[in-house]
């Protein structure tokens, strides 16, 4: 998780306007995506694009966002 957060801060400082979040994991992907979204929001204020081909992962994480997420399915 530290690597993900470090990358988010680095990309934010480099001028990113949106962070694309894709957690490629088979088991527990919905809960992992939710944890990642919460952690990212604690270190950056950028909009998050929730990128997953699995509706359960992106819809679960949408409920964890503090802003309107961008979702690609």
NORPE-V110885 format. One record per pair of residues at least 24 apart in sequence whose C-alpha atoms are under 10 Angstrom apart, sorted by sequence separation. I is the first residue (numbers start at 1). GAP is how many residues later the second one is. If there is no record, write none. Layout:
# NORPE-V110885
i: (I;I)
gap: (GAP;GAP)
This chain:
# NORPE-V110885
i: (30;33;34;37;41;19;29;30;31;32;33;34;36;37;40;41;19;30;31;33;34;35;37;38;41;18;19;20;21;22;23;24;29;30;31;33;34;37;38;17;18;19;20;21;22;23;24;26;28;29;30;32;33;34;36;37;38;17;18;19;20;21;22;23;24;28;29;30;31;32;33;34;35;37;16;17;18;19;20;21;22;24;30;31;34;5;9;12;13;16;17;18;19;20;21;22;29;30;33;34;4;8;12;19;20;25;29;7;8;11;12;24;1;5;6;9;10;12;23;1;4;5;8;9;11;22;23;4;5;8;9;22;2;5;6;8;9;21;1;5;8;1;5;21;20;21;18;19;20;18;20)
gap: (24;24;24;24;24;25;25;25;25;25;25;25;25;25;25;25;26;26;26;26;26;26;26;26;26;27;27;27;27;27;27;27;27;27;27;27;27;27;27;28;28;28;28;28;28;28;28;28;28;28;28;28;28;28;28;28;28;29;29;29;29;29;29;29;29;29;29;29;29;29;29;29;29;29;30;30;30;30;30;30;30;30;30;30;30;31;31;31;31;31;31;31;31;31;31;31;31;31;31;31;32;32;32;32;32;32;32;33;33;33;33;33;34;34;34;34;34;34;34;35;35;35;35;35;35;35;35;36;36;36;36;36;37;37;37;37;37;37;38;38;38;39;39;49;50;50;51;51;51;52;52)
